[in-house]
């Protein structure tokens, strides 16, 4: 079990992959900081589940796609626990708009939430990792980072950018005991407000070689590996958790 004095901050952790990742890390012995932009009750519920696993859990609400909020979330986590040892940048938005009809506001909102937040939070958390000589940064890509999809130029751009900064951080901070990796989930089951998107995910099962969509817990298992001592030699990698899906 990991040292309980280590702390993980997981953005977008009220449901789905974020929730599963937070609980997996709690089960591994990490204190956890839960984050969401609006559903505080969901984050509190996950915090309670984490505490039932014997660790400390705090909630730091804020929209990490807004710089001031992102810095505030990191500051609260550091104030609670002294440092953030594991940063899991899970929060993301995936709206769909034809490229020529996409507003500047929508473009910037996606880039800020999916990519700029990675920069803001890493900048806030890395000094503590450097001081300790140990840290883990886990970002998320997804199939949008690998394939181009109609109506999602902004999502693809933001996820490609996250992949780029992950590789750079891995090289710059690896010598200081800090690894950076990015997970690319395939179609994953979960709670979704968009019924059309939920139906699309279910439909994709027929295109996954293992014959089904994945679960948040299966993605969280990779988060657990990357933060464990057994995963300490994995650095600068994009790990695809997608059942073999190619499109």
C-alpha positions in Angstrom: 0.0 0.0 0.0 1.2 3.5 -0.8 2.3 5.8 1.9 -0.9 7.5 3.3 1.0 10.7 3.7 0.9 11.0 -0.1 -2.0 12.9 -1.6 -3.7 12.8 -4.9 -5.8 15.5 -6.6 -8.2 14.3 -9.1 -10.2 16.8 -11.2 -13.7 16.0 -12.4 -14.0 13.3 -9.8 -17.7 13.3 -9.0 -18.5 10.5 -11.4 -17.3 8.1 -14.0 -13.5 7.8 -14.6 -12.7 10.5 -12.1 -14.7 8.9 -9.3 -13.3 5.5 -10.1 -9.7 6.9 -10.1 -10.2 8.6 -6.8 -11.5 5.5 -5.1 -8.8 3.4 -6.6 -6.1 5.7 -5.2 -7.9 5.8 -1.9 -7.8 2.0 -1.8 -4.1 2.3 -2.5 -3.7 4.4 0.6 -3.5 7.9 -0.9 -5.4 10.8 0.7 -7.5 12.3 -2.0 -8.8 15.7 -3.0 -12.0 15.6 -5.0 -12.9 18.3 -7.5 -15.9 19.2 -9.6 -17.2 22.4 -11.3 -20.9 22.2 -10.1 -22.1 19.0 -8.5 -20.6 19.4 -5.0 -23.0 16.7 -3.6 -21.4 14.1 -5.9 -17.9 15.0 -4.8 -18.9 14.9 -1.2 -20.4 11.4 -1.8 -17.1 10.2 -3.3 -15.1 11.8 -0.4 -17.3 9.8 2.0 -16.6 6.6 0.1 -12.9 7.3 0.2 -12.9 8.0 3.9 -14.6 4.6 4.4 -11.4 3.2 2.9 -9.4 4.6 5.7 -7.9 7.8 4.1 -8.5 11.5 4.5 -10.6 13.1 1.8 -11.3 16.7 1.0 -13.4 18.5 -1.6 -12.1 21.5 -3.6 -14.8 22.8 -5.9 -14.0 24.9 -8.9 -14.0 25.1 -12.7 -10.4 24.2 -13.6 -11.1 25.6 -17.1 -10.8 29.0 -15.4 -7.3 29.9 -14.4 -8.2 31.5 -11.0 -10.3 28.5 -10.1 -7.6 26.0 -11.1 -5.0 27.7 -9.0 -7.5 27.9 -6.1 -8.2 24.2 -6.3 -4.5 23.4 -6.2 -4.0 25.9 -3.4 -6.7 24.3 -1.3 -5.3 20.8 -1.8 -1.9 22.0 -0.8 -3.2 23.8 2.3 -5.1 20.6 3.4 -2.2 18.2 2.9 1.0 20.2 2.5 1.6 19.1 -1.1 0.0 17.3 -4.1 2.0 14.1 -4.9 -0.3 12.8 -7.6 -2.1 15.0 -10.1 -4.8 13.4 -12.2 -6.1 15.8 -14.8 -9.3 14.1 -15.7 -11.8 17.0 -16.1 -12.8 17.6 -19.7 -15.6 18.7 -21.9 -16.4 17.4 -25.4 -19.0 19.5 -27.2 -19.6 19.1 -30.9 -19.9 21.9 -33.4 -19.1 22.0 -37.2 -15.8 23.8 -37.6 -17.2 26.7 -39.6 -20.0 27.2 -37.1 -17.9 26.9 -34.0 -17.8 30.0 -31.9 -14.5 31.5 -30.6 -16.0 31.2 -27.1 -16.6 27.4 -27.5 -13.1 26.9 -28.9 -11.5 28.7 -26.0 -13.7 27.0 -23.4 -12.6 23.6 -24.6 -9.0 24.5 -24.9 -9.0 26.0 -21.4 -10.8 23.1 -19.7 -9.0 20.2 -21.5 -5.5 21.6 -21.9 -4.8 24.9 -20.1 -6.0 23.3 -16.9 -3.2 20.7 -17.3 -0.7 23.6 -17.5 -2.1 25.6 -14.6 -2.4 22.6 -12.2 0.9 21.1 -13.1 2.6 24.5 -12.5 0.9 24.7 -9.1 1.7 21.1 -8.0 5.1 20.4 -9.4 7.1 22.5 -6.9 6.0 20.3 -4.1 6.8 17.2 -6.1 10.2 18.5 -6.9 10.9 19.3 -3.2 9.9 15.7 -2.2 11.7 14.1 -5.2 8.6 12.1 -6.0 5.5 12.8 -8.0 3.1 11.4 -10.6 1.2 13.4 -13.3 -1.5 11.6 -15.2 -3.3 13.3 -18.0 -6.1 12.0 -20.2 -6.3 11.9 -24.0 -8.9 9.7 -25.5 -9.7 8.6 -29.0 -10.2 12.3 -30.0 -6.4 12.7 -29.5 -5.6 10.0 -32.0 -8.4 10.3 -34.6 -10.0 13.3 -36.1 -13.8 13.5 -35.5 -16.4 15.7 -37.3 -17.3 18.6 -35.1 -14.6 18.1 -32.6 -11.6 20.0 -33.9 -11.2 21.8 -30.5 -11.4 18.5 -28.5 -8.8 16.9 -30.7 -6.5 19.9 -30.5 -6.8 20.1 -26.8 -6.0 16.4 -26.3 -3.1 16.4 -28.7 -1.7 19.4 -26.8 -2.0 17.5 -23.5 -0.1 14.6 -25.1 2.6 17.0 -26.1 3.1 18.6 -22.7 3.0 15.1 -21.0 6.0 14.0 -23.1 7.8 17.2 -22.3 7.2 17.0 -18.5 8.3 13.4 -18.5 11.7 14.3 -19.9 12.2 17.5 -17.8 11.1 16.1 -14.5 11.9 12.4 -14.8 15.4 13.0 -13.3 13.7 14.4 -10.2 11.6 11.3 -9.5 8.5 12.6 -11.2 6.8 10.7 -14.0 4.2 12.0 -16.4 2.0 9.8 -18.5 -1.3 10.1 -20.4 -4.1 7.6 -20.6 -6.3 7.3 -23.7 -9.6 5.5 -22.9 -11.8 4.0 -25.5 -15.6 3.9 -25.2 -16.3 3.7 -21.5 -19.6 3.2 -19.7 -20.8 5.9 -17.4 -23.3 8.5 -16.4 -23.9 11.0 -19.2 -26.3 13.9 -19.4 -26.2 13.8 -23.2 -28.5 10.9 -24.3 -27.1 11.0 -27.8 -23.6 10.6 -26.6 -24.6 7.7 -24.3 -26.2 5.9 -27.2 -23.1 6.5 -29.4 -20.9 5.0 -26.7 -23.1 1.9 -26.5 -23.1 1.6 -30.3 -19.3 1.6 -30.4 -19.2 -1.7 -28.6 -19.6 -3.5 -32.0 -16.3 -1.9 -33.1 -14.3 -3.0 -30.1 -12.5 -6.3 -30.6 -13.2 -7.5 -27.1 -16.9 -7.1 -27.9 -17.9 -4.6 -25.2 -17.3 -1.1 -23.9 -15.0 -0.6 -21.0 -15.7 0.4 -17.4 -14.4 3.3 -15.3 -12.8 0.8 -13.0 -10.7 -0.6 -15.8 -9.3 2.8 -16.6 -8.7 3.5 -12.9 -6.7 0.3 -12.7 -4.2 2.0 -15.0 -4.1 5.1 -12.8 -3.4 2.8 -9.9 -0.5 1.1 -11.7 1.1 4.4 -12.7 1.1 5.7 -9.2 2.4 2.5 -7.7 6.0 1.5 -7.2 5.6 -1.2 -9.8 4.7 1.5 -12.3 7.7 3.8 -11.5 9.6 3.0 -14.7 6.6 4.0 -16.9 7.2 7.5 -18.1 6.3 9.7 -21.1 3.8 7.1 -22.4 0.3 7.2 -23.9 -1.4 4.1 -22.5 -4.5 3.1 -24.5 -7.3 1.4 -22.5 -9.7 0.7 -25.3 -10.2 -3.0 -25.8 -8.3 -2.8 -29.1 -10.6 -0.2 -30.7 -9.1 1.6 -33.7 -11.9 4.0 -34.7 
